[in-house]
Amino acid sequence: MPEIDTSKPHPARMYDYYLGGKNHFAADRETAEKGLAGWRSGRVAARENRAFLGRAVRFLAAEAGIRQFLDIGTGLPTTGNVHEVAQAVAPSSRVVYADNDPLVLAHARALLTSSPEGRTAYIHADLREPQSILSDPAVLAVLDFSQPVALMLVAVLHFVPDEFKPAQVIATLTGALAPGSYLVASHITGEHDPEGPATGARAYRAAGLPAQLRDSGQFARLAFSGLDLVPPGVTLVSEWRPHGDGPRPTPAEVSWYGGVGRIP
Ligand SMILES: C[S@@+](CC[C@H](N)C(=O)[O-])C[C@H]1O[C@@H](n2cnc3c(N)ncnc32)[C@H](O)[C@@H]1O
Protein backbone atom coordinates (compact mmCIF):
# COMPACT_ATOMS: atom_id res chain seq x y z
CA MET A 1 0.00 0.00 0.00
CA PRO A 2 1.62 3.34 -1.01
CA GLU A 3 1.91 5.78 1.88
CA ILE A 4 -0.77 8.43 2.31
CA ASP A 5 0.93 11.78 2.87
CA THR A 6 -1.62 14.10 4.43
CA SER A 7 0.88 16.97 4.73
CA LYS A 8 0.74 17.61 0.96
CA PRO A 9 -2.33 18.43 -1.11
CA HIS A 10 -3.63 15.91 -3.65
CA PRO A 11 -5.95 16.67 -6.58
CA ALA A 12 -8.39 13.85 -5.71
CA ARG A 13 -8.89 15.19 -2.19
CA MET A 14 -9.16 18.80 -3.38
CA TYR A 15 -11.80 17.77 -5.92
CA ASP A 16 -13.65 15.93 -3.16
CA TYR A 17 -13.55 19.19 -1.15
CA TYR A 18 -15.03 21.17 -4.09
CA LEU A 19 -17.80 18.58 -4.47
CA GLY A 20 -18.70 18.77 -0.77
CA GLY A 21 -17.24 15.36 0.17
CA LYS A 22 -15.56 14.42 3.46
CA ASN A 23 -12.25 12.88 2.36
CA HIS A 24 -9.80 15.77 2.54
CA PHE A 25 -7.15 17.06 4.94
CA ALA A 26 -5.96 20.53 6.01
CA ALA A 27 -3.30 20.72 3.26
CA ASP A 28 -5.93 19.92 0.60
CA ARG A 29 -8.37 22.50 1.93
CA GLU A 30 -5.69 25.18 2.20
CA THR A 31 -4.54 24.80 -1.42
CA ALA A 32 -8.14 24.44 -2.63
CA GLU A 33 -9.12 27.67 -0.85
CA LYS A 34 -6.18 29.52 -2.46
CA GLY A 35 -7.48 28.47 -5.85
CA LEU A 36 -11.11 29.25 -4.99
CA ALA A 37 -10.11 32.73 -3.78
CA GLY A 38 -9.32 33.57 -7.40
CA TRP A 39 -11.70 31.16 -9.15
CA ARG A 40 -14.87 31.77 -7.20
CA SER A 41 -17.01 29.49 -9.36
CA GLY A 42 -14.58 26.55 -9.00
CA ARG A 43 -17.14 24.51 -7.06
CA VAL A 44 -19.85 25.13 -9.66
CA ALA A 45 -17.38 24.06 -12.34
CA ALA A 46 -16.47 20.83 -10.50
CA ARG A 47 -20.14 19.92 -10.12
CA GLU A 48 -20.77 20.60 -13.83
CA ASN A 49 -17.82 18.36 -14.71
CA ARG A 50 -19.12 15.56 -12.52
CA ALA A 51 -22.58 15.86 -14.11
CA PHE A 52 -20.97 15.72 -17.59
CA LEU A 53 -19.21 12.49 -16.60
CA GLY A 54 -22.55 10.97 -15.62
CA ARG A 55 -24.29 12.02 -18.84
CA ALA A 56 -21.41 10.76 -20.97
CA VAL A 57 -21.39 7.33 -19.30
CA ARG A 58 -25.16 7.10 -19.63
CA PHE A 59 -24.93 8.00 -23.32
CA LEU A 60 -22.25 5.35 -23.88
CA ALA A 61 -24.15 2.61 -22.05
CA ALA A 62 -27.65 3.47 -23.25
CA GLU A 63 -27.09 4.79 -26.78
CA ALA A 64 -23.66 3.57 -27.93
CA GLY A 65 -23.96 0.04 -26.50
CA ILE A 66 -20.65 0.24 -24.60
CA ARG A 67 -20.19 -2.39 -21.89
CA GLN A 68 -16.54 -1.84 -20.91
CA PHE A 69 -14.98 1.23 -19.29
CA LEU A 70 -11.40 2.14 -18.36
CA ASP A 71 -11.64 5.18 -16.07
CA ILE A 72 -8.21 6.75 -15.46
CA GLY A 73 -8.11 9.57 -12.89
CA THR A 74 -11.15 8.17 -11.09
CA GLY A 75 -11.15 10.44 -8.06
CA LEU A 76 -12.48 9.46 -4.66
CA PRO A 77 -15.70 7.45 -4.70
CA THR A 78 -18.71 9.77 -4.72
CA THR A 79 -22.24 9.61 -6.05
CA GLY A 80 -22.68 8.43 -9.62
CA ASN A 81 -19.47 6.42 -9.95
CA VAL A 82 -18.94 5.09 -13.48
CA HIS A 83 -20.00 1.50 -12.72
CA GLU A 84 -23.16 2.68 -10.93
CA VAL A 85 -24.28 4.77 -13.90
CA ALA A 86 -23.31 2.14 -16.50
CA GLN A 87 -24.73 -0.83 -14.60
CA ALA A 88 -28.01 0.99 -13.98
CA VAL A 89 -28.39 0.82 -17.78
CA ALA A 90 -26.59 -2.47 -18.45
CA PRO A 91 -25.85 -4.59 -15.35
CA SER A 92 -23.23 -6.62 -17.25
CA SER A 93 -20.98 -3.54 -17.67
CA ARG A 94 -17.33 -3.99 -16.67
CA VAL A 95 -15.31 -1.12 -15.27
CA VAL A 96 -11.63 -0.75 -14.36
CA TYR A 97 -10.73 2.28 -12.28
CA ALA A 98 -7.20 3.72 -12.07
CA ASP A 99 -5.79 6.61 -10.05
CA ASN A 100 -2.39 7.56 -8.66
CA ASP A 101 -3.59 8.95 -5.31
CA PRO A 102 -3.05 6.42 -2.49
CA LEU A 103 -6.16 7.71 -0.72
CA VAL A 104 -8.30 6.65 -3.69
CA LEU A 105 -6.74 3.18 -3.36
CA ALA A 106 -7.62 3.20 0.35
CA HIS A 107 -11.25 3.94 -0.53
CA ALA A 108 -11.39 1.66 -3.56
CA ARG A 109 -13.66 -0.83 -1.87
CA ALA A 110 -16.54 1.58 -2.53
CA LEU A 111 -15.77 1.21 -6.25
CA LEU A 112 -15.83 -2.57 -6.15
CA THR A 113 -19.56 -2.86 -5.58
CA SER A 114 -20.33 -4.35 -8.97
CA SER A 115 -23.63 -5.87 -9.92
CA PRO A 116 -23.36 -9.68 -9.98
CA GLU A 117 -23.62 -9.67 -13.80
CA GLY A 118 -20.79 -7.16 -14.27
CA ARG A 119 -17.35 -6.65 -12.81
CA THR A 120 -15.23 -3.81 -11.41
CA ALA A 121 -11.55 -3.56 -10.51
CA TYR A 122 -9.27 -0.85 -9.20
CA ILE A 123 -5.56 -0.37 -9.93
CA HIS A 124 -3.13 2.12 -8.44
CA ALA A 125 -1.53 3.55 -11.59
CA ASP A 126 -0.23 6.68 -13.27
CA LEU A 127 -1.74 7.93 -16.51
CA ARG A 128 1.75 9.02 -17.59
CA GLU A 129 2.76 5.34 -17.75
CA PRO A 130 0.03 4.04 -20.06
CA GLN A 131 1.79 0.82 -21.01
CA SER A 132 1.81 -0.35 -17.42
CA ILE A 133 -1.96 0.26 -17.25
CA LEU A 134 -2.59 -1.69 -20.45
CA SER A 135 -0.52 -4.66 -19.29
CA ASP A 136 -1.82 -4.75 -15.71
CA PRO A 137 -3.21 -8.24 -14.96
CA ALA A 138 -6.32 -6.76 -13.29
CA VAL A 139 -7.06 -4.71 -16.40
CA LEU A 140 -6.59 -7.73 -18.66
CA ALA A 141 -8.76 -9.88 -16.40
CA VAL A 142 -11.72 -7.52 -16.59
CA LEU A 143 -11.53 -5.89 -20.04
CA ASP A 144 -11.54 -7.64 -23.41
CA PHE A 145 -9.59 -5.34 -25.72
CA SER A 146 -10.90 -7.11 -28.82
CA GLN A 147 -14.26 -5.46 -28.01
CA PRO A 148 -15.02 -1.71 -27.71
CA VAL A 149 -13.97 0.02 -24.50
CA ALA A 150 -14.73 3.56 -23.33
CA LEU A 151 -11.55 5.22 -22.13
CA MET A 152 -12.41 7.92 -19.59
CA LEU A 153 -9.90 10.75 -19.07
CA VAL A 154 -12.26 13.09 -17.25
CA ALA A 155 -10.69 16.06 -15.45
CA VAL A 156 -7.23 14.49 -15.52
CA LEU A 157 -5.47 15.79 -18.66
CA HIS A 158 -4.93 19.24 -17.11
CA PHE A 159 -2.67 17.42 -14.62
CA VAL A 160 -0.49 16.25 -17.52
CA PRO A 161 1.42 19.29 -18.83
CA ASP A 162 3.04 19.14 -22.26
CA GLU A 163 6.43 18.06 -20.90
CA PHE A 164 4.86 14.70 -19.97
CA LYS A 165 3.88 14.18 -23.64
CA PRO A 166 0.13 13.71 -23.10
CA ALA A 167 -0.50 13.20 -26.85
CA GLN A 168 1.78 10.14 -26.80
CA VAL A 169 0.05 8.89 -23.65
CA ILE A 170 -3.35 9.14 -25.33
CA ALA A 171 -2.09 7.58 -28.56
CA THR A 172 -0.72 4.60 -26.61
CA LEU A 173 -4.05 4.10 -24.85
CA THR A 174 -6.34 4.61 -27.84
CA GLY A 175 -3.99 2.51 -30.00
CA ALA A 176 -4.84 -0.48 -27.79
CA LEU A 177 -8.61 -0.06 -28.24
CA ALA A 178 -10.82 -1.85 -30.78
CA PRO A 179 -12.62 0.14 -33.51
CA GLY A 180 -15.91 1.46 -32.14
CA SER A 181 -14.29 2.31 -28.80
CA TYR A 182 -14.76 5.77 -27.30
CA LEU A 183 -12.73 8.39 -25.49
CA VAL A 184 -14.44 10.69 -22.97
CA ALA A 185 -12.34 13.64 -21.82
CA SER A 186 -12.77 16.94 -20.03
CA HIS A 187 -10.34 19.78 -19.35
CA ILE A 188 -10.19 23.11 -17.49
CA THR A 189 -9.67 26.18 -19.68
CA GLY A 190 -8.81 29.85 -19.21
CA GLU A 191 -10.58 30.80 -22.45
CA HIS A 192 -13.71 32.33 -20.90
CA ASP A 193 -12.15 33.72 -17.72
CA PRO A 194 -8.46 34.56 -18.03
CA GLU A 195 -8.07 35.18 -14.29
CA GLY A 196 -10.00 32.55 -12.27
CA PRO A 197 -8.83 29.16 -13.60
CA ALA A 198 -5.28 30.56 -13.97
CA THR A 199 -5.28 31.41 -10.24
CA GLY A 200 -6.41 27.86 -9.54
CA ALA A 201 -3.65 26.39 -11.73
CA ARG A 202 -1.06 28.60 -10.01
CA ALA A 203 -2.21 27.38 -6.59
CA TYR A 204 -1.73 23.74 -7.72
CA ARG A 205 1.71 24.43 -9.19
CA ALA A 206 2.82 26.36 -6.08
CA ALA A 207 1.91 23.25 -4.08
CA GLY A 208 4.05 21.08 -6.38
CA LEU A 209 1.15 19.67 -8.41
CA PRO A 210 1.47 19.76 -12.21
CA ALA A 211 -1.30 21.77 -13.89
CA GLN A 212 -1.82 23.25 -17.37
CA LEU A 213 -4.86 25.02 -18.81
CA ARG A 214 -5.69 24.46 -22.48
CA ASP A 215 -8.05 26.26 -24.85
CA SER A 216 -10.71 24.43 -26.84
CA GLY A 217 -8.50 23.98 -29.91
CA GLN A 218 -5.57 22.65 -27.90
CA PHE A 219 -7.83 20.30 -25.96
CA ALA A 220 -9.65 19.06 -29.07
CA ARG A 221 -6.37 18.38 -30.90
CA LEU A 222 -4.83 16.69 -27.87
CA ALA A 223 -7.74 14.40 -27.03
CA PHE A 224 -9.71 13.84 -30.19
CA SER A 225 -7.35 13.95 -33.20
CA GLY A 226 -8.35 11.16 -35.59
CA LEU A 227 -11.57 10.39 -33.66
CA ASP A 228 -15.15 11.03 -34.78
CA LEU A 229 -16.60 13.52 -32.32
CA VAL A 230 -20.06 12.65 -31.02
CA PRO A 231 -22.42 15.66 -31.41
CA PRO A 232 -22.31 18.34 -30.11
CA GLY A 233 -18.50 17.97 -30.25
CA VAL A 234 -16.15 19.72 -27.85
CA THR A 235 -18.29 22.07 -25.75
CA LEU A 236 -18.39 23.43 -22.24
CA VAL A 237 -19.24 20.44 -20.03
CA SER A 238 -22.50 22.12 -19.07
CA GLU A 239 -23.53 22.27 -22.76
CA TRP A 240 -22.79 18.62 -23.58
CA ARG A 241 -26.25 17.05 -23.99
CA PRO A 242 -27.69 18.83 -20.92
CA HIS A 243 -30.79 17.43 -19.29
CA GLY A 244 -33.80 19.74 -19.41
CA ASP A 245 -33.67 23.37 -20.41
CA GLY A 246 -33.23 24.95 -16.98
CA PRO A 247 -30.74 27.78 -16.45
CA ARG A 248 -27.09 26.81 -16.70
CA PRO A 249 -23.99 28.60 -15.36
CA THR A 250 -22.19 31.04 -17.65
CA PRO A 251 -19.20 29.91 -19.77
CA ALA A 252 -16.86 31.85 -17.45
CA GLU A 253 -18.28 30.07 -14.40
CA VAL A 254 -17.89 26.65 -16.00
CA SER A 255 -14.50 27.12 -17.76
CA TRP A 256 -14.32 23.41 -18.44
CA TYR A 257 -14.52 21.68 -21.83
CA GLY A 258 -15.67 18.16 -22.48
CA GLY A 259 -16.23 15.85 -25.38
CA VAL A 260 -16.76 12.28 -26.50
CA GLY A 261 -14.99 10.81 -29.52
CA ARG A 262 -15.42 7.48 -31.31
CA ILE A 263 -12.48 5.51 -32.63
CA PRO A 264 -13.32 4.79 -36.26
C1 LIG B 1 -10.39 16.25 -10.59
S1 LIG B 1 -10.31 14.54 -10.21
C2 LIG B 1 -11.44 13.86 -11.41
C3 LIG B 1 -12.24 12.69 -10.91
C4 LIG B 1 -13.25 12.13 -11.92
N1 LIG B 1 -12.59 11.69 -13.13
C5 LIG B 1 -14.26 13.19 -12.28
O1 LIG B 1 -14.10 13.86 -13.33
O2 LIG B 1 -15.25 13.38 -11.55
C6 LIG B 1 -8.75 14.13 -10.95
C7 LIG B 1 -8.22 12.77 -10.54
O3 LIG B 1 -7.10 12.45 -11.37
C8 LIG B 1 -6.11 11.85 -10.56
N2 LIG B 1 -4.82 12.04 -11.22
C9 LIG B 1 -4.13 13.19 -11.39
N3 LIG B 1 -2.99 12.95 -12.08
C10 LIG B 1 -2.99 11.62 -12.34
C11 LIG B 1 -2.07 10.75 -13.00
N4 LIG B 1 -0.95 11.22 -13.54
N5 LIG B 1 -2.38 9.44 -13.09
C12 LIG B 1 -3.51 8.95 -12.52
N6 LIG B 1 -4.43 9.72 -11.89
C13 LIG B 1 -4.16 11.03 -11.80
C14 LIG B 1 -6.22 12.54 -9.22
O4 LIG B 1 -5.67 11.77 -8.17
C15 LIG B 1 -7.73 12.71 -9.10
O5 LIG B 1 -8.31 11.61 -8.46
PDBQT file of the ligand as one rigid body, heavy atoms in Angstrom, charges set to zero:
ROOT
HETATM    1  C1  LIG A 301     -10.385  16.249 -10.594  1.00  0.00    +0.000 C 
HETATM    2  S1  LIG A 301     -10.315  14.536 -10.206  1.00  0.00    +0.000 S 
HETATM    3  C2  LIG A 301     -11.443  13.859 -11.406  1.00  0.00    +0.000 C 
HETATM    4  C3  LIG A 301     -12.242  12.691 -10.906  1.00  0.00    +0.000 C 
HETATM    5  C4  LIG A 301     -13.253  12.135 -11.916  1.00  0.00    +0.000 C 
HETATM    6  N1  LIG A 301     -12.591  11.685 -13.134  1.00  0.00    +0.000 N 
HETATM    7  C5  LIG A 301     -14.258  13.190 -12.281  1.00  0.00    +0.000 C 
HETATM    8  O1  LIG A 301     -14.096  13.856 -13.334  1.00  0.00    +0.000 OA
HETATM    9  O2  LIG A 301     -15.248  13.379 -11.553  1.00  0.00    +0.000 OA
HETATM   10  C6  LIG A 301      -8.748  14.130 -10.948  1.00  0.00    +0.000 C 
HETATM   11  C7  LIG A 301      -8.222  12.767 -10.542  1.00  0.00    +0.000 C 
HETATM   12  O3  LIG A 301      -7.103  12.445 -11.368  1.00  0.00    +0.000 OA
HETATM   13  C8  LIG A 301      -6.110  11.845 -10.560  1.00  0.00    +0.000 C 
HETATM   14  N2  LIG A 301      -4.821  12.038 -11.224  1.00  0.00    +0.000 N 
HETATM   15  C9  LIG A 301      -4.126  13.188 -11.392  1.00  0.00    +0.000 A 
HETATM   16  N3  LIG A 301      -2.994  12.952 -12.082  1.00  0.00    +0.000 NA
HETATM   17  C10 LIG A 301      -2.991  11.622 -12.343  1.00  0.00    +0.000 A 
HETATM   18  C11 LIG A 301      -2.074  10.750 -13.005  1.00  0.00    +0.000 A 
HETATM   19  N4  LIG A 301      -0.949  11.225 -13.543  1.00  0.00    +0.000 N 
HETATM   20  N5  LIG A 301      -2.382   9.443 -13.089  1.00  0.00    +0.000 NA
HETATM   21  C12 LIG A 301      -3.514   8.947 -12.524  1.00  0.00    +0.000 A 
HETATM   22  N6  LIG A 301      -4.430   9.720 -11.893  1.00  0.00    +0.000 NA
HETATM   23  C13 LIG A 301      -4.156  11.025 -11.800  1.00  0.00    +0.000 A 
HETATM   24  C14 LIG A 301      -6.224  12.541  -9.217  1.00  0.00    +0.000 C 
HETATM   25  O4  LIG A 301      -5.665  11.775  -8.172  1.00  0.00    +0.000 OA
HETATM   26  C15 LIG A 301      -7.726  12.711  -9.099  1.00  0.00    +0.000 C 
HETATM   27  O5  LIG A 301      -8.308  11.610  -8.455  1.00  0.00    +0.000 OA
ENDROOT
TORSDOF 0
